[in-house]
Amino acid sequence: MPPVPPDTPSGAPDPLEGGRRLPASHGSLARGASAPLPGTLFALALTGGMTLGPGDGREVLFGRNRPEVHVCVGEDDSQVSRHQGTLTHRGGRWWVSNVGRLPLRSAGGRLLFRNEDPLPLGTGYTPLFAGGSRGREHLLEVFVTGPEGLRPQPRHEDVTRPPRVWVLTEQEKLALVVLGRRYLLHEPRPQPLTWRQTAAELGEVQPGAGWTDKRVEHLVNGVRTRLSRDGVPWLTREELGEPVGNALNDHLIRALLASTTLVPMDLALIDAA
């Protein structure tokens, strides 16, 4: 193992051959990173990080205990494990594994638990979050370089691509706003209303409009079917498997929110009705 560079904290593990330290002042990896060798790993936390080229068996340790890890994460938070996880190169790619007490959260909300099979890291940027005390989350930024020609280019002058917004009838939109009003109100851990609850609330704002459980179900299922045919995932029982519970409507509402088909201002439709 080569001598420790001057900026290596006292007692910290030596970087492997070809590795170098990244200072705490290094810019966010979300802006990208480059290296002559494709597959080079960059790992960065608030306290600094390191970069290391590919090679079977190479490892980067991260966690709270600065003297025993390569990248220190959450050093002032005792709920972060002293050795929280490891970035390992094998089989031509980098993998992240968790050895800490609490799970790591990756992109899309994927949780990686202690001693689970490692997750592969794709080319580009991956944020990893280590849960801490009092709701804190500690960020470890990871970037794996690809061929230089594949690096994303700035698109400052490009026209912004609008999201895919689905067309809804007035009745469909009103029913979905009521069904998903807890999401539009930003309630913590919201769930859709039941068909009966939705029909009852619609009956209050539109007396005599003939709102029933079955009518609400028919309208909402029609929207869900259209979105599924357009390629939106997790909107069918076959994709989710049993028991389904509220999952179909939960995924539908989240898809409509993510696409801005439904937005919080749509709650005004209830008052208007």
N, C-alpha and C positions, 0 to 999 in steps of 0.2 A: 504494500500500500504506500503511495507517495506521501511526502511530507505534507502536513496540514498547511494550507495557504494562510497568509497573515490575518485575513478577516474571519477565520474560523473561530467560533467561541471556544474558550478554554474548556477542555473536557469533552467537547462534542466529537462524535465519531468522525474518523477521517473519510473524506469523499473517496469513492473508488476512482480508479484510473480513468482519466478523461472527464471527470466531474469538476465542477467549480461552484463556489458559493454565489448566491444572489443576495445583494444587500436589501435591507428593509425598504430602501428608497426606490427599488426597482418598480417600474410601472406595472399596472395590472396586466395579467396574461390574457384578459379578455380582449385586449387590443392586438393579440397575436404574438408570435415568437418565431424566430428563424434560427436555423443551425445548418451547417454544411451537410450533416448526416441525417437523412430521413429517419424518423423513429426516435429522435432525441427527446428526452423527457425534461420538462420544466415543472417544478413544484414550488409554490410560493405562498407564504402566510404573512401576517402583519409583521412578524419579526424577521422576515427574510426567507430564503429558500435555497434551492440548488438546482442545477441542470446536469444531466447525465446522459451520455450516449447509450444506444442499445447494446445489449449483450446478454446472453443467457445467464441467469443467476444473479444479475445485478439487482440491488435493492436500495430503496430509499425509505427510511423509517421516519414516521412522523408521530407526534404526540406532545404531551405537556412537559416531559422531563428533558429540558434542553441538553444536559450533558450526555444523554443516551440516545438521542435521535438526530437525524440529519436536518429535519424541518420542525421547528417548535410551533405548536398550535395550542392556543388557549392556556398559556403558561400560568395565568393568574386565576384559573378556574379549576378547582379540585374535582369537578365532576367529569372533566375530560381525562381520559386514561393517560398514564405516563407514556405508554406506548400504545397509541390509538389504532394505528394501522400501518400497512406496508405497501409500497409500490414496487412491483417485481416484474422483471422482463423475462419472459420465456415464450418459446414457440413463435418468435418473431413479433411479439406485441407486448405492451405493458398491461398489467393487471393490478387492481386494488383489492386488498383484503383488510378485514377488520378484526383486530384482536382486542379491542377495547370493550368496556362493559356496556356502553350505549351504542346503538346503531349509528352508522354513517348514512347521511342522506345525499343521494346523487340527483342528477337531472331527472325531471319528471316525478319527483317525490319518491323514487325508488329507495327503499331502506336496505342497507347491507348490515347484517347482524354478525355478532362474534362467531368466528369459526365457520361461517357460511362459505360456499365456494366463491372464489374471487370473481369480481366483475371485470370484463375486458374494457379497456379504455380505447376509444376510437381516436382517429386523427383529429386534431383541433383541441378546442377548449372544453374542459369539464370542471365545473365547480363541485366541491365536496364540502359538506357541512357536518361538523361534530357538535352534537348537542351539549349544552352546558347547564349551569345552574340558573335559576330564575328566568327561564325562557331564552337564555342567550344561545346563540349559534356562532360557531367559529369556522371561518372560511379557509379552506385549502384550495387554491387555484392550481389546476393541472393543465398542462398543454403538451401535446405530442405532435411533433413536427411531421409534415409529409413532404413529398417532393416539392422543391421550391416553386416550380411552375404551377402547383395546385394551391398555393397560398391565396386566400381571398383577397381581391383587389378592392381599394376604396371605390365607392360609387356615390360620391358627393352630389353629383348633378342628376343622378337618375331620378325619374319620377317615382314617388312612393307607391308601391303596389297596394291597392286597397284589399282589406280582408274579404273573404267570401261571405257575403251576407245573404241569407236565405229569405225568399219572399214568403210572407205569411198573410193569410186573410185576417181581417179585423177580429173575427171570432177566435181564430187560432191564437193570435197574439195575446188577446185579452185572457184567454184560458191559460196560456203559458206564463203570463205575468203573475197571475194569481197562484198557479201551481208552484212557481219558483220565487215567490216574493221574499222568502227568507234569504235567498241568495242575493237578490237585488237590494235588500236592506243590510247586507254585509254582516249578517248574524254569524257568530262563531259556529263552525261545524254544522252548516245548514242541511236540512233534509227537505225533499219535496213534500207538499201537502198530499194527503190521500185524495182519491177521486171524490169521496164523499165530502171532505172538507172543501175541496176546490169548488164543487158544484154548489155547496151551501153558500160560500162567499160570493160566487157569481150570481146566485139567486138573490142575494141581498142588494147587490149593486144594479142588477137588471131584473127586477121582479117581472114575472110574466113572460120572460124570454125563453122559458122551457129548458133551463139548465138542469141536467140530471147527471148522475154518476156515469152512465153509459155514454152520454153525449160528450162529456169531457174526455173520457177514455178514447172514444173514437177519433176526436180531433187531435189529441196528443199523439196517439199511435200513428195517425196519418203523417204527421210531421216527422216523427221518428223514422218511419219507413222511407220517406223521401231523402232524409239526410243519410241514412244507411246506404241507399242506392247510389248516393253521390260520393261515397267513399269514407264517410265519417265512421270510425271504429267504435266498438263496444256499445252498439245500440240494438243488438239482437240477443235473444236467449242463447243461441248457438255459440256466440262469441264468449258470453259470460259464464254459461253453465248454471246449474241449479245449486242452491236456491238463489233466485234473482233478487227478491225483496224490492227495495226502492232503487236498485242500481241502474236499471234502464232509464228511469226518469232523471236520476242524478247525473248520469253521463250526458243525457240529452240537454239538460239545462246548462251544464258546464260548457258543452259544445256551442250552444247558442250564445252564451256570455263571451266565450273566447273569440267568437267571430263577430261580435258586436251586433248580432241579430236582436239580442235583448240587451238593454242597458238600464242602469238604475232610474234614469229619467222616465222610463216606460211605466213606472209606478203611477204616474199621473193618469194613465189610461183608466185606472180603477176609479179615481175621482170623477173623470170625465164621463165614464159609463153611468 
